[in-house]
Amino acid sequence: MPRPFADRAAAGRALGERLAALGLERPLLIGLARGGVPVAVAAAAVLGDAEVDVGVARKITAPGRPEAGLGAVAVDGEPVWFDRALRHAGLTPEALADVVAAERREAARREEAYGAGRRTRTAGRDVVLVDDGVATGMTVLAALDAIAATGPARLLLGVPVASPPALERLGERADAVVALLVPADFRAVGDAYDHFGQLTDDDVRRVLGR
């Protein structure tokens, strides 16, 4: 049985149709790398008058345990933390300072590699942070906080699919949230897609035309 979206481009077109009804002013769509970029590009094509840029946020994980997500950080702004996971791991933000610094450097490297220019383009505009889906929402939270500090007129989040707990959390950080699917039995973002392959830096640059 086909899943809701054939691929990220199809999801982006569907998201663009929903965003078009909002009457966005001078819209700037920021795709959260890597998977959010093709969604943002496809959504912007539907809107017609939207520009696209790219943002990066990185998970903070426990040392030696890359599967244990404890928070996230963007190039700008403070880290956001998954407090329950921190307690479970027996760690504090202070103990993870080196990890945070390393992930911030990697986020900066990727933004430079992608030619990101969002900091100089957001002020006074309707800005939509776009990802291909939201599970825990930690990287999206970090990215929203970073964008909010640059002075957009409105800050929205647009995603094809999201888990209910994450959506509730993210609604506190964005002026509006557009989520096409919010499955009560959410298990993974990839479950909404027929094709959901991992993307490379080259894929991101190609989609952006850079």
Order of alpha helices (4+ residues) and beta strands (2+ residues): alpha-beta-alpha-beta-beta-beta-beta-alpha-alpha-beta-alpha-beta-alpha-beta-alpha
